[in-house]
Amino acid sequence: MTGSKGHYGSPRDPRRKRIGVHFSNNESLPAQIASQVAHQEAKHQRNLGQFVDAAHKMLPENVSGDQVDSDWINRLFAVAQEIPNKQMQQSCGRMLAGEVARPGGFSLRTIDCLRNMSTSEAILFSEPCESTFKTNWGMPFALFADPSLGAVPD
């Protein structure tokens, strides 16, 4: 295929951007690798910056004096650097703020669960979670509306 777009694989082919290719066929292999690594690292830093900003805004006034587990922090940051979506960054930021406020509040499995969710799945999952709280004796309690209670009989 020739023309203004160039052939598939050409640096001018718009499909390259969609699949995340950010180097030229005219560059040497080491230059292509360096270009791709620099692009990935810039993207990771941008994602981490937005995630940390979100967490900072959500931190409560009083936080625990206990240290957050380093394995937990490393896992969350590894996940957060890959997330460009603002809503998902907010979820990761909320998790970090909650863990700083009360270390041990989120498990490593929670981070893995978030990593494997799409944005729409995370939104669906968060809706019932917002109606969940702990009772005075420490038991979780969830409020769910039964749509049939408000239905008018035919």
N, C-alpha and C positions, 0 to 999 in steps of 0.2 A: 504494500500500500504506500503510495507516495502522495505528495501534495503538501498543503500548508500544515497539516497535522503531523506529517512524517510517518514513517512506518512504526509498527508496534515495537516498542523498546526504544524508540527515539526519545531523546530528552524532551522533545516538544509534544510528545503524545500525551494528551490530558489524562489518559487512563493510568499513567504511571503514578500520578499524585493520589489517585483513589486507592491504590494498593500500597502506598507508603514508600515508593521508590524515589529517592532524592539525590541521585547522582547521575553523572553523564557517562555514556559509553566511551567518550573520548578520554576519560581519566584513567590512570593506571589503577590496578586493583587496590594497592595500599591507599591511594587518594580516595577511591570510592568508599573504602571501609572507614577511613577517617571522617569523611563527609557524613556518612550514615550514623556513625557513633556520635558525632557532634550534634546532629539533628535530634537523635534520641535523647541525649543528655539535656539539651535545651528544653525539650518537651517535658522530660521528667522534672526538671527544676521548676518550670512554670506550673505544672500540676501540684508539686509539693508546696510551692509558695501559696497557691490558692487554698489548698487544704489546711495548711498551718494558720493562715489568716482566718479561715472559717472557725477553726478550733479556738483560736484566741478570742474571737468575738463571743463564743459560747461559754467560756470559762466562768464559773461562779466566783463570787468574791472570796469565799473561803474554800481552800482546797486542802487535801490531806498533806501531811508532812512526809508520808511514806513515798518511797521511790517506785516508779512504774517499772515493771519487769522489762529488762533490756530485750529479751526475746520477743515480748509482746510489741514493744516499740518498733523493733526491726521488721517484724512481720507487717504491722500496719503501714509503715512507711514504704515497704516494698509494694504493697497493694496500692496505696494512695498515689504513688508516682506514675502509675499506669492509667489513672482515671482522669480524663479530661472533662467529663460531664459535671456541670456545676451542682446539680442535685446530689449526685453521688459523692462529690467532694464534701458537700454539706453533711452527708451521713457519716463519712469518715471523720470529719471535723468534730461532729457531735460525739462520736465514739471516743476520740482522743481527749476531748474536754471532760467527758464523763470518767474516763480512766484516770486522768490527772486528779480530778476531784476526789475520786474514791478508787484507788488501785485495787484490781481484782474484780472489778464490776463487769468486765467483758472478757470472755474466754478467747483463746486463739481460734477456736472453732467459729466464733462469731465473726471474726475477721475473714476467715475462709468463706463463710456463708455469704458475707457481703461481696467479696471478690467474685463469687460465682453468680451473682444476681444481675439481671439487666435493670435498667433504670425503672422500667414499668413494674417489674417484680418487686423492687425495693419500695416503690410507692404503695403498692397493694399490701405489702407486708407491714409497712409502717402505720397504716391506718388502724388496725386493731391494737397495735402496740401503744398507740397514743391513749388508748382507753384502758390501759393496764396499770395497776399500782399495787403496792404492798400494803397489807393491812397492818394494824398495830402489832400483831403477833408474828409478822414476817411472812405471811402467806401471800402469794400472788393472787390478784383478783382482777378479772377482766369484765368490763361492761360491754355487752353487745346488744344492739337493738334488734328486736324481732319484728321484721317488716309486717308480719301478719297481724300484730297487735293494733296497728293503725289502719288496717284495711277495713273498708266499709263493705259489709256483706251485700251481695246482689239481691 
